[in-house]
Amino acid sequence: MLGMQVSFNIWDVLINLIFSYIATVGFALTVNIPHRVIHWSGICGCAGWMVYWLVTEASGGRMISNTLGAFAVGLVAVVLAKWKKCPVTLFSVPGRVPLVPGAPAYMVVRRLIDGKYIAAQQMMMRVAIVTVSIALGFLLSTLFQEAWNKYIKRLKLREKLKK
């Protein structure tokens, strides 16, 4: 599945980069993220979306694509937060916007209004899978960061004890 060779058109990559950046920065402006980090929150959103898009193009499936995309957003957000000395939420909240299933959620409501309950239920399951995948990706990135920090602390402690 993930091992198959995929060829990418440079225009597809550029379009995905540009629009994921615009979506992330637009949301960051909406929620009043400080101007000094808006560009970096856009980069965080680009990173998550590109991981999602590349895994999807490699036939990764909806759940694994969203999980890995959210994992990437979580890792990039922590790195940027340490580098810029800001809260992680300034990067992670706008960064996950490109991954959010807005159109399918709208279609659920639309189908419920139209009385198409079976179709709405099917679409609702799709939205639920994507939402759980995004949450799982953030959980895994948090666990990874905590494990990494403990590992670094142990290494520093060992170095200190050797001296």
PyRosetta script that sets phi, psi and omega in degrees:
from pyrosetta import init, pose_from_sequence

init()
pose = pose_from_sequence("MLGMQVSFNIWDVLINLIFSYIATVGFALTVNIPHRVIHWSGICGCAGWMVYWLVTEASGGRMISNTLGAFAVGLVAVVLAKWKKCPVTLFSVPGRVPLVPGAPAYMVVRRLIDGKYIAAQQMMMRVAIVTVSIALGFLLSTLFQEAWNKYIKRLKLREKLKK")
pose.set_psi(1, -69.1)
pose.set_omega(1, -178.6)
pose.set_phi(2, -76.9)
pose.set_psi(2, -12.8)
pose.set_omega(2, -178.1)
pose.set_phi(3, -85.2)
pose.set_psi(3, -5.7)
pose.set_omega(3, -177.6)
pose.set_phi(4, -74.1)
pose.set_psi(4, 151.6)
pose.set_omega(4, -177.1)
pose.set_phi(5, -82.6)
pose.set_psi(5, 133.9)
pose.set_omega(5, -178.7)
pose.set_phi(6, -125.9)
pose.set_psi(6, 134.2)
pose.set_omega(6, 176.1)
pose.set_phi(7, -103.0)
pose.set_psi(7, 136.3)
pose.set_omega(7, -177.8)
pose.set_phi(8, -112.1)
pose.set_psi(8, 138.5)
pose.set_omega(8, 172.6)
pose.set_phi(9, -84.5)
pose.set_psi(9, 132.5)
pose.set_omega(9, -177.7)
pose.set_phi(10, -59.9)
pose.set_psi(10, -31.6)
pose.set_omega(10, 179.4)
pose.set_phi(11, -68.9)
pose.set_psi(11, -36.9)
pose.set_omega(11, 176.2)
pose.set_phi(12, -62.5)
pose.set_psi(12, -42.7)
pose.set_omega(12, 179.5)
pose.set_phi(13, -63.6)
pose.set_psi(13, -47.3)
pose.set_omega(13, -179.7)
pose.set_phi(14, -62.7)
pose.set_psi(14, -43.3)
pose.set_omega(14, 179.3)
pose.set_phi(15, -61.9)
pose.set_psi(15, -43.9)
pose.set_omega(15, 178.8)
pose.set_phi(16, -65.1)
pose.set_psi(16, -40.9)
pose.set_omega(16, 177.3)
pose.set_phi(17, -62.2)
pose.set_psi(17, -48.5)
pose.set_omega(17, -176.1)
pose.set_phi(18, -64.2)
pose.set_psi(18, -47.9)
pose.set_omega(18, -175.9)
pose.set_phi(19, -73.1)
pose.set_psi(19, -31.5)
pose.set_omega(19, 175.3)
pose.set_phi(20, -69.2)
pose.set_psi(20, -36.1)
pose.set_omega(20, 176.5)
pose.set_phi(21, -64.7)
pose.set_psi(21, -46.6)
pose.set_omega(21, -179.7)
pose.set_phi(22, -62.0)
pose.set_psi(22, -43.5)
pose.set_omega(22, 179.9)
pose.set_phi(23, -62.6)
pose.set_psi(23, -43.2)
pose.set_omega(23, -178.6)
pose.set_phi(24, -67.8)
pose.set_psi(24, -46.5)
pose.set_omega(24, 179.9)
pose.set_phi(25, -65.8)
pose.set_psi(25, -38.8)
pose.set_omega(25, 177.3)
pose.set_phi(26, -59.7)
pose.set_psi(26, -43.8)
pose.set_omega(26, 177.7)
pose.set_phi(27, -68.1)
pose.set_psi(27, -38.9)
pose.set_omega(27, 178.9)
pose.set_phi(28, -61.2)
pose.set_psi(28, -39.3)
pose.set_omega(28, 176.4)
pose.set_phi(29, -66.4)
pose.set_psi(29, -37.3)
pose.set_omega(29, -179.6)
pose.set_phi(30, -63.6)
pose.set_psi(30, -39.1)
pose.set_omega(30, -177.5)
pose.set_phi(31, -97.3)
pose.set_psi(31, 16.8)
pose.set_omega(31, 173.6)
pose.set_phi(32, 59.0)
pose.set_psi(32, 46.7)
pose.set_omega(32, 171.3)
pose.set_phi(33, -68.4)
pose.set_psi(33, 139.2)
pose.set_omega(33, 179.7)
pose.set_phi(34, -55.4)
pose.set_psi(34, 140.9)
pose.set_omega(34, -174.4)
pose.set_phi(35, -61.6)
pose.set_psi(35, -26.7)
pose.set_omega(35, -177.9)
pose.set_phi(36, -70.7)
pose.set_psi(36, -15.6)
pose.set_omega(36, -179.7)
pose.set_phi(37, -120.0)
pose.set_psi(37, 4.3)
pose.set_omega(37, -178.6)
pose.set_phi(38, -60.9)
pose.set_psi(38, -44.0)
pose.set_omega(38, 179.5)
pose.set_phi(39, -59.3)
pose.set_psi(39, -41.7)
pose.set_omega(39, -177.1)
pose.set_phi(40, -71.7)
pose.set_psi(40, -32.2)
pose.set_omega(40, 174.2)
pose.set_phi(41, -67.0)
pose.set_psi(41, -33.5)
pose.set_omega(41, 174.8)
pose.set_phi(42, -64.0)
pose.set_psi(42, -39.8)
pose.set_omega(42, 176.9)
pose.set_phi(43, -63.8)
pose.set_psi(43, -39.2)
pose.set_omega(43, 178.7)
pose.set_phi(44, -62.7)
pose.set_psi(44, -44.5)
pose.set_omega(44, 177.2)
pose.set_phi(45, -63.6)
pose.set_psi(45, -39.3)
pose.set_omega(45, 176.9)
pose.set_phi(46, -61.3)
pose.set_psi(46, -43.0)
pose.set_omega(46, -178.8)
pose.set_phi(47, -61.5)
pose.set_psi(47, -47.1)
pose.set_omega(47, 179.5)
pose.set_phi(48, -63.9)
pose.set_psi(48, -43.6)
pose.set_omega(48, -178.9)
pose.set_phi(49, -67.0)
pose.set_psi(49, -39.6)
pose.set_omega(49, -179.0)
pose.set_phi(50, -67.2)
pose.set_psi(50, -37.3)
pose.set_omega(50, 174.7)
pose.set_phi(51, -62.8)
pose.set_psi(51, -46.9)
pose.set_omega(51, 177.6)
pose.set_phi(52, -56.8)
pose.set_psi(52, -49.5)
pose.set_omega(52, -175.4)
pose.set_phi(53, -65.6)
pose.set_psi(53, -43.2)
pose.set_omega(53, -179.7)
pose.set_phi(54, -65.3)
pose.set_psi(54, -41.5)
pose.set_omega(54, 178.3)
pose.set_phi(55, -67.4)
pose.set_psi(55, -38.8)
pose.set_omega(55, 177.0)
pose.set_phi(56, -63.4)
pose.set_psi(56, -43.2)
pose.set_omega(56, 179.2)
pose.set_phi(57, -64.9)
pose.set_psi(57, -27.4)
pose.set_omega(57, 178.4)
pose.set_phi(58, -89.1)
pose.set_psi(58, 21.2)
pose.set_omega(58, 178.8)
pose.set_phi(59, 61.7)
pose.set_psi(59, 42.3)
pose.set_omega(59, -177.2)
pose.set_phi(60, -80.4)
pose.set_psi(60, -20.8)
pose.set_omega(60, -177.5)
pose.set_phi(61, 92.1)
pose.set_psi(61, 157.2)
pose.set_omega(61, -174.0)
pose.set_phi(62, -66.2)
pose.set_psi(62, -42.8)
pose.set_omega(62, -174.5)
pose.set_phi(63, -70.6)
pose.set_psi(63, -48.2)
pose.set_omega(63, -178.8)
pose.set_phi(64, -66.7)
pose.set_psi(64, -34.9)
pose.set_omega(64, 179.1)
pose.set_phi(65, -63.4)
pose.set_psi(65, -47.3)
pose.set_omega(65, 179.9)
pose.set_phi(66, -68.2)
pose.set_psi(66, -37.9)
pose.set_omega(66, 178.9)
pose.set_phi(67, -63.6)
pose.set_psi(67, -47.0)
pose.set_omega(67, -179.8)
pose.set_phi(68, -68.9)
pose.set_psi(68, -35.1)
pose.set_omega(68, 176.1)
pose.set_phi(69, -63.4)
pose.set_psi(69, -45.0)
pose.set_omega(69, 178.5)
pose.set_phi(70, -67.7)
pose.set_psi(70, -35.6)
pose.set_omega(70, 175.9)
pose.set_phi(71, -60.8)
pose.set_psi(71, -44.1)
pose.set_omega(71, 178.9)
pose.set_phi(72, -63.5)
pose.set_psi(72, -42.5)
pose.set_omega(72, 177.9)
pose.set_phi(73, -60.6)
pose.set_psi(73, -44.2)
pose.set_omega(73, 179.7)
pose.set_phi(74, -61.4)
pose.set_psi(74, -44.1)
pose.set_omega(74, 179.7)
pose.set_phi(75, -67.1)
pose.set_psi(75, -46.2)
pose.set_omega(75, -179.8)
pose.set_phi(76, -63.6)
pose.set_psi(76, -38.8)
pose.set_omega(76, -179.8)
pose.set_phi(77, -62.6)
pose.set_psi(77, -41.6)
pose.set_omega(77, 179.5)
pose.set_phi(78, -66.5)
pose.set_psi(78, -42.9)
pose.set_omega(78, 179.1)
pose.set_phi(79, -62.8)
pose.set_psi(79, -45.8)
pose.set_omega(79, 179.6)
pose.set_phi(80, -65.7)
pose.set_psi(80, -37.3)
pose.set_omega(80, 179.5)
pose.set_phi(81, -64.2)
pose.set_psi(81, -40.6)
pose.set_omega(81, 177.7)
pose.set_phi(82, -68.3)
pose.set_psi(82, -39.8)
pose.set_omega(82, -177.6)
pose.set_phi(83, -69.3)
pose.set_psi(83, -43.6)
pose.set_omega(83, -177.4)
pose.set_phi(84, -90.8)
pose.set_psi(84, -4.5)
pose.set_omega(84, -178.9)
pose.set_phi(85, 56.2)
pose.set_psi(85, 54.3)
pose.set_omega(85, -179.7)
pose.set_phi(86, -131.5)
pose.set_psi(86, 165.0)
pose.set_omega(86, 173.1)
pose.set_phi(87, -64.6)
pose.set_psi(87, 146.5)
pose.set_omega(87, -179.5)
pose.set_phi(88, -61.5)
pose.set_psi(88, -32.3)
pose.set_omega(88, -176.6)
pose.set_phi(89, -63.6)
pose.set_psi(89, -22.8)
pose.set_omega(89, 177.3)
pose.set_phi(90, -64.2)
pose.set_psi(90, -23.0)
pose.set_omega(90, -179.9)
pose.set_phi(91, -106.8)
pose.set_psi(91, -37.9)
pose.set_omega(91, -173.5)
pose.set_phi(92, -75.9)
pose.set_psi(92, -35.5)
pose.set_omega(92, -179.2)
pose.set_phi(93, -67.7)
pose.set_psi(93, -53.0)
pose.set_omega(93, 175.9)
pose.set_phi(94, -67.0)
pose.set_psi(94, -29.2)
pose.set_omega(94, -177.4)
pose.set_phi(95, -65.5)
pose.set_psi(95, -25.6)
pose.set_omega(95, -179.3)
pose.set_phi(96, -89.9)
pose.set_psi(96, -5.2)
pose.set_omega(96, -178.4)
pose.set_phi(97, -57.0)
pose.set_psi(97, -44.7)
pose.set_omega(97, 179.7)
pose.set_phi(98, -62.6)
pose.set_psi(98, -21.6)
pose.set_omega(98, -178.4)
pose.set_phi(99, -85.4)
pose.set_psi(99, -18.1)
pose.set_omega(99, -174.4)
pose.set_phi(100, -67.6)
pose.set_psi(100, 132.4)
pose.set_omega(100, -177.7)
pose.set_phi(101, -81.9)
pose.set_psi(101, 71.4)
pose.set_omega(101, -176.7)
pose.set_phi(102, -69.2)
pose.set_psi(102, -46.9)
pose.set_omega(102, -178.6)
pose.set_phi(103, -64.7)
pose.set_psi(103, -45.3)
pose.set_omega(103, 176.4)
pose.set_phi(104, -62.7)
pose.set_psi(104, -34.9)
pose.set_omega(104, 177.5)
pose.set_phi(105, -65.5)
pose.set_psi(105, -40.6)
pose.set_omega(105, 175.6)
pose.set_phi(106, -61.5)
pose.set_psi(106, -41.8)
pose.set_omega(106, -178.7)
pose.set_phi(107, -65.6)
pose.set_psi(107, -32.1)
pose.set_omega(107, 175.5)
pose.set_phi(108, -61.1)
pose.set_psi(108, -50.3)
pose.set_omega(108, -179.1)
pose.set_phi(109, -62.6)
pose.set_psi(109, -42.6)
pose.set_omega(109, -179.6)
pose.set_phi(110, -61.6)
pose.set_psi(110, -43.5)
pose.set_omega(110, 179.6)
pose.set_phi(111, -69.3)
pose.set_psi(111, -33.5)
pose.set_omega(111, 175.1)
pose.set_phi(112, -65.2)
pose.set_psi(112, -41.6)
pose.set_omega(112, 178.8)
pose.set_phi(113, -64.4)
pose.set_psi(113, -38.8)
pose.set_omega(113, -179.7)
pose.set_phi(114, -76.3)
pose.set_psi(114, -6.5)
pose.set_omega(114, 178.7)
pose.set_phi(115, 83.9)
pose.set_psi(115, 13.2)
pose.set_omega(115, 179.2)
pose.set_phi(116, -93.6)
pose.set_psi(116, 77.9)
pose.set_omega(116, -170.5)
pose.set_phi(117, -71.4)
pose.set_psi(117, -36.8)
pose.set_omega(117, 179.5)
pose.set_phi(118, -66.0)
pose.set_psi(118, -46.1)
pose.set_omega(118, 178.5)
pose.set_phi(119, -63.4)
pose.set_psi(119, -38.1)
pose.set_omega(119, 178.4)
pose.set_phi(120, -65.1)
pose.set_psi(120, -39.9)
pose.set_omega(120, 179.5)
pose.set_phi(121, -64.6)
pose.set_psi(121, -41.1)
pose.set_omega(121, 178.1)
pose.set_phi(122, -63.3)
pose.set_psi(122, -44.4)
pose.set_omega(122, -179.8)
pose.set_phi(123, -68.4)
pose.set_psi(123, -33.6)
pose.set_omega(123, 178.6)
pose.set_phi(124, -64.6)
pose.set_psi(124, -36.6)
pose.set_omega(124, 176.6)
pose.set_phi(125, -64.3)
pose.set_psi(125, -38.8)
pose.set_omega(125, 177.6)
pose.set_phi(126, -61.9)
pose.set_psi(126, -45.8)
pose.set_omega(126, 178.9)
pose.set_phi(127, -62.9)
pose.set_psi(127, -41.4)
pose.set_omega(127, -179.8)
pose.set_phi(128, -64.2)
pose.set_psi(128, -41.4)
pose.set_omega(128, 179.4)
pose.set_phi(129, -62.5)
pose.set_psi(129, -44.8)
pose.set_omega(129, -179.7)
pose.set_phi(130, -64.9)
pose.set_psi(130, -42.8)
pose.set_omega(130, -179.2)
pose.set_phi(131, -63.1)
pose.set_psi(131, -45.3)
pose.set_omega(131, 178.4)
pose.set_phi(132, -65.0)
pose.set_psi(132, -37.3)
pose.set_omega(132, 178.5)
pose.set_phi(133, -62.8)
pose.set_psi(133, -42.9)
pose.set_omega(133, 179.0)
pose.set_phi(134, -64.2)
pose.set_psi(134, -44.2)
pose.set_omega(134, 178.3)
pose.set_phi(135, -62.5)
pose.set_psi(135, -40.7)
pose.set_omega(135, 178.7)
pose.set_phi(136, -63.9)
pose.set_psi(136, -40.6)
pose.set_omega(136, 177.9)
pose.set_phi(137, -61.4)
pose.set_psi(137, -42.1)
pose.set_omega(137, 178.1)
pose.set_phi(138, -68.3)
pose.set_psi(138, -38.8)
pose.set_omega(138, 177.2)
pose.set_phi(139, -61.5)
pose.set_psi(139, -46.5)
pose.set_omega(139, -179.8)
pose.set_phi(140, -64.3)
pose.set_psi(140, -37.8)
pose.set_omega(140, 178.7)
pose.set_phi(141, -67.8)
pose.set_psi(141, -36.8)
pose.set_omega(141, 176.8)
pose.set_phi(142, -65.5)
pose.set_psi(142, -45.3)
pose.set_omega(142, 178.3)
pose.set_phi(143, -62.5)
pose.set_psi(143, -40.5)
pose.set_omega(143, 178.3)
pose.set_phi(144, -62.4)
pose.set_psi(144, -44.1)
pose.set_omega(144, -179.9)
pose.set_phi(145, -63.6)
pose.set_psi(145, -41.3)
pose.set_omega(145, 179.1)
pose.set_phi(146, -65.2)
pose.set_psi(146, -42.9)
pose.set_omega(146, 178.3)
pose.set_phi(147, -64.2)
pose.set_psi(147, -40.2)
pose.set_omega(147, 178.9)
pose.set_phi(148, -63.8)
pose.set_psi(148, -43.6)
pose.set_omega(148, 179.3)
pose.set_phi(149, -63.4)
pose.set_psi(149, -40.1)
pose.set_omega(149, 177.3)
pose.set_phi(150, -64.7)
pose.set_psi(150, -39.6)
pose.set_omega(150, 178.4)
pose.set_phi(151, -62.4)
pose.set_psi(151, -44.5)
pose.set_omega(151, 179.3)
pose.set_phi(152, -64.2)
pose.set_psi(152, -40.8)
pose.set_omega(152, 178.0)
pose.set_phi(153, -61.4)
pose.set_psi(153, -42.6)
pose.set_omega(153, 179.0)
pose.set_phi(154, -63.4)
pose.set_psi(154, -41.4)
pose.set_omega(154, 178.1)
pose.set_phi(155, -61.7)
pose.set_psi(155, -43.2)
pose.set_omega(155, 179.1)
pose.set_phi(156, -65.1)
pose.set_psi(156, -39.3)
pose.set_omega(156, 178.7)
pose.set_phi(157, -65.2)
pose.set_psi(157, -41.6)
pose.set_omega(157, 177.9)
pose.set_phi(158, -62.6)
pose.set_psi(158, -42.2)
pose.set_omega(158, 178.3)
pose.set_phi(159, -63.3)
pose.set_psi(159, -38.7)
pose.set_omega(159, -179.9)
pose.set_phi(160, -68.0)
pose.set_psi(160, -39.9)
pose.set_omega(160, -179.5)
pose.set_phi(161, -70.8)
pose.set_psi(161, -29.2)
pose.set_omega(161, 178.9)
pose.set_phi(162, -69.7)
pose.set_psi(162, -26.1)
pose.set_omega(162, -177.6)
pose.set_phi(163, -82.3)
pose.dump_pdb("model.pdb")
